[in-house]
């Protein structure tokens, strides 16, 4: 059905009755109202979720148990992988379950919790990606002083600052969130996403919209520009190096691709001109920063690295040896 027309009918009834209500639950329209498309999206999202869990979970385990990976770069990568596991888990399982429901509903409390947990983790990822870019800048541009610059205390401070600042910005959004809604309880999205949530509020959301723009400047624009400048300086430093130019540029381009997908889609979502109705384009955009990037992060940042490949090979070899030992020790 035509979602815009559907919501227009509800808004017309609201204007006629002028009744404000407190919603106990919301209806999520999902990615598509076509059964075949919904089934296709279910399998795509399921594969993406499993790859995300496997890739990021493997990275966390490898970094924790492998002493050679206890370096600043892998410390931040462990933070990122840990974050991405919970970032996708905060919304994707619900989306997968809702794929088999004709009219999926979610309670107000669950909707708010899911929305702000995702927002908190998304903001944290923005800061962590910027911190990781600075770490690579220090490694490439100041290799002799890298261990002094990126000491253990500074790494912990940078990571904890990212998490704390993200939490504070999220708490501000929570304090300003609307509680009254008019006419309908339909969220034109597959999750409780902040932009779609605000579109059905009947209270004044101008302060929320100002907050989103201000936060987007500090959370998206500044870190993204910082990352671009950082990688530009890394590229200039690599040009002066006579060896491994191709590999270094390949790595930088891969990182920038992931960063571009994440920041670009988030900017499109939160910096676009405000519209009264959520569009299907918003759903597709949120898939990129909520599903695609967490899935690609371990593949781009870590699993292509020779150190990680070596640690994975050692882990698999140890598991095979342990299995053979147990089998050999079993009585005939």
C-alpha positions in Angstrom: 0.0 0.0 0.0 1.0 3.6 -0.3 2.6 4.5 3.0 2.4 8.2 2.5 -1.3 8.1 1.7 -1.8 5.8 4.7 -0.1 8.2 7.1 -1.9 11.2 5.5 -5.3 9.6 6.4 -4.2 9.2 10.0 -2.9 12.8 10.2 -6.2 14.1 8.7 -8.1 12.3 11.5 -5.7 13.7 14.1 -6.3 17.3 12.8 -10.1 16.7 13.0 -10.1 15.2 16.4 -7.1 17.1 17.9 -6.5 14.3 20.4 -3.0 13.7 21.8 -2.3 10.2 23.0 0.4 8.3 24.9 1.3 5.3 22.8 1.9 1.9 24.5 3.2 0.2 21.4 4.2 0.9 17.8 3.7 -0.8 14.5 6.9 -1.3 12.4 6.2 -1.3 8.6 9.5 -3.2 7.9 11.7 -3.0 4.8 9.0 -3.9 2.4 5.3 -4.8 2.3 5.8 -7.4 -0.5 6.2 -11.0 0.9 8.8 -12.1 -1.7 10.9 -9.0 -1.1 10.5 -9.5 2.6 11.7 -13.1 2.4 14.7 -12.1 0.2 15.7 -9.4 2.7 15.4 -11.9 5.6 18.0 -14.2 4.0 20.3 -11.3 3.1 20.1 -9.8 6.6 20.5 -13.2 8.2 23.7 -13.9 6.2 25.0 -10.4 7.0 24.3 -10.9 10.7 26.0 -14.3 10.9 29.1 -12.9 9.0 29.2 -9.9 11.4 29.0 -12.2 14.5 31.6 -14.6 13.1 34.0 -12.0 11.9 33.9 -9.7 14.8 33.7 -12.4 17.4 36.7 -14.1 15.9 38.6 -10.8 16.0 37.8 -10.3 19.7 38.9 -13.9 20.6 42.1 -13.7 18.5 43.2 -10.3 19.9 42.5 -11.4 23.5 44.4 -14.7 23.4 47.3 -13.8 21.1 50.0 -11.9 22.9 51.5 -10.6 19.6 48.3 -8.7 18.9 48.4 -6.8 22.2 49.3 -3.6 20.4 47.5 -0.2 20.2 46.1 -0.9 16.7 44.6 -4.2 17.7 43.4 -2.8 21.0 41.2 -0.3 19.1 40.2 -3.0 16.6 39.0 -5.2 19.5 36.9 -2.3 20.8 35.5 -1.8 17.3 34.7 -5.5 16.9 33.1 -5.7 20.3 31.0 -2.7 19.6 29.9 -4.0 16.2 28.6 -7.2 17.7 26.3 -5.4 20.0 25.5 -2.7 17.4 24.0 -5.2 15.0 22.5 -7.3 17.8 20.6 -4.3 19.1 18.3 -4.3 16.1 18.9 -7.1 13.6 17.4 -10.1 15.6 14.2 -8.1 16.0 14.1 -7.3 12.2 14.6 -11.0 11.4 11.8 -12.1 13.6 9.5 -9.4 12.3 10.1 -10.6 8.8 7.6 -13.4 9.5 5.0 -11.1 11.1 2.3 -9.5 9.1 2.0 -6.5 11.4 4.9 -6.5 13.8 4.5 -4.4 16.9 7.0 -3.3 19.6 6.2 -1.8 23.0 7.1 1.8 23.8 9.8 0.8 26.3 11.4 -1.8 24.0 11.3 0.7 21.2 13.0 3.5 23.2 15.7 1.1 24.6 16.5 -0.3 21.2 16.6 3.2 19.6 19.0 4.7 22.2 21.2 1.7 22.5 21.7 1.7 18.7 22.3 5.5 18.8 24.9 5.2 21.6 26.8 2.4 19.8 26.6 4.3 16.5 28.1 7.5 18.0 30.8 5.5 19.7 31.8 3.9 16.4 32.1 7.4 14.8 34.6 8.4 17.5 36.5 5.1 17.4 37.0 5.2 13.7 38.6 8.7 14.1 40.8 7.4 17.0 41.9 4.4 14.8 42.8 6.8 12.0 45.0 8.8 14.4 46.7 5.6 15.5 47.6 4.7 11.9 48.8 8.3 11.4 51.2 7.9 14.4 52.4 4.5 13.2 53.2 5.7 9.6 54.3 9.2 10.2 56.2 8.8 13.5 57.3 5.1 13.5 60.3 5.7 15.8 58.2 7.4 18.4 55.0 5.3 17.9 55.3 3.3 21.1 55.9 6.5 23.1 53.0 8.3 21.5 50.5 5.5 21.6 51.3 4.2 25.1 48.9 2.0 27.0 47.5 4.9 29.2 46.7 7.0 26.1 45.1 4.1 24.3 42.8 3.5 27.3 42.0 7.2 27.6 41.1 7.5 23.9 38.9 4.4 23.9 37.2 5.3 27.2 36.7 8.9 26.1 34.9 7.7 22.9 32.5 5.5 24.9 31.9 8.2 27.6 31.3 11.1 25.2 28.9 8.9 23.2 27.0 8.0 26.4 26.7 11.6 27.4 25.4 12.7 23.9 22.9 9.8 24.0 21.7 10.8 27.5 21.0 14.3 26.3 18.9 12.9 23.5 17.0 10.7 26.0 16.2 13.6 28.2 14.7 15.5 25.2 12.8 12.7 23.6 9.0 13.2 23.0 6.5 11.0 24.9 3.2 12.2 23.2 2.1 11.0 19.8 -0.8 12.0 17.6 -3.2 10.0 15.6 -1.2 6.9 14.6 1.5 4.7 16.0 3.0 3.6 12.7 6.8 3.9 12.3 7.8 3.7 8.7 11.0 1.8 9.4 12.2 -1.7 10.2 13.6 -0.7 13.6 12.9 2.1 16.1 15.2 4.6 14.4 15.4 8.1 15.9 14.5 10.1 12.7 11.4 7.9 12.0 10.5 8.0 15.7 10.4 11.8 15.8 8.2 12.1 12.7 5.2 10.6 14.6 5.5 12.8 17.7 2.8 15.5 18.3 4.9 17.5 20.7 7.3 20.2 19.5 10.4 18.4 18.2 12.3 21.6 17.0 14.7 21.2 19.9 15.3 17.6 19.0 16.0 18.5 15.4 18.5 21.3 16.5 20.2 18.8 18.8 20.5 16.3 15.9 22.1 18.9 13.6 24.5 20.0 16.4 25.4 16.4 17.3 25.8 15.5 13.7 28.4 18.2 13.3 30.5 17.0 16.2 29.8 13.2 15.7 29.9 13.0 11.9 31.4 16.0 10.1 34.3 16.7 12.4 35.5 13.1 12.8 35.0 12.4 9.1 37.0 15.5 8.1 39.7 14.5 10.7 39.9 11.0 9.1 40.2 12.5 5.6 43.0 14.8 6.6 44.7 12.1 8.5 44.7 9.6 5.6 45.9 12.4 3.3 48.9 13.0 5.5 49.4 9.2 5.6 49.3 9.1 1.8 51.9 11.9 1.6 54.1 10.1 4.0 53.8 6.9 2.0 54.8 8.6 -1.2 58.1 9.4 0.4 58.7 5.7 1.2 60.2 3.7 -1.7 58.8 0.3 -0.7 55.4 -1.2 -0.2 53.6 1.8 -1.7 51.0 -0.3 -3.4 50.2 -2.3 -0.3 50.0 0.9 1.9 47.7 2.7 -0.6 45.5 -0.5 -0.9 45.1 -0.6 2.8 44.3 3.1 3.1 41.8 2.9 0.2 40.1 -0.1 1.9 39.8 1.7 5.2 38.5 4.9 3.5 35.9 2.8 1.6 34.4 1.5 4.9 34.6 5.0 6.5 32.9 6.5 3.5 30.1 4.0 3.6 29.5 4.5 7.3 29.8 8.3 7.5 28.3 8.9 4.2 25.1 7.0 4.8 24.8 8.4 8.3 25.2 12.0 7.0 22.5 11.3 4.4 20.2 10.1 7.1 20.8 12.8 9.7 21.7 15.9 7.7 19.1 15.7 4.9 16.3 18.3 4.8 13.6 17.4 7.2 10.4 15.7 5.9 7.2 15.0 7.7 7.1 11.4 6.4 9.8 8.8 6.6 10.7 7.4 3.1 11.8 4.0 1.9 15.1 5.6 1.0 15.8 6.2 4.7 15.4 2.5 5.3 17.9 1.6 2.7 20.3 4.3 3.9 20.2 2.9 7.5 21.1 -0.6 6.2 24.5 0.7 5.1 25.6 2.1 8.4 23.7 -0.4 10.6 24.4 -3.6 8.7 26.9 -3.3 5.9 29.7 -1.5 7.8 29.7 -3.7 10.9 30.0 -6.7 8.5 32.8 -5.2 6.5 34.9 -3.8 9.4 36.6 -7.1 10.4 37.1 -8.1 6.8 38.8 -4.8 5.8 40.6 -3.8 9.0 41.7 -7.1 10.4 41.2 -10.4 8.7 43.3 -9.3 5.6 46.3 -8.6 7.9 49.1 -11.1 7.9 49.4 -10.9 11.7 45.8 -11.8 12.1 46.1 -14.6 9.6 49.1 -16.0 11.4 47.2 -15.8 14.8 44.2 -17.5 13.2 46.4 -20.2 11.7 48.1 -20.9 15.1 44.7 -21.0 16.8 43.3 -23.5 14.2 46.5 -25.6 14.5 46.2 -25.7 18.3 42.6 -26.7 18.0 43.4 -29.5 15.6 46.3 -30.8 17.7 44.1 -30.7 20.8 41.3 -32.6 19.0 43.8 -35.3 17.8 45.2 -35.6 21.4 41.7 -36.2 22.8 40.8 -38.7 20.1 44.1 -40.6 20.7 43.5 -40.6 24.5 40.1 -42.1 24.1 39.9 -45.8 25.0 39.3 -48.2 22.1 
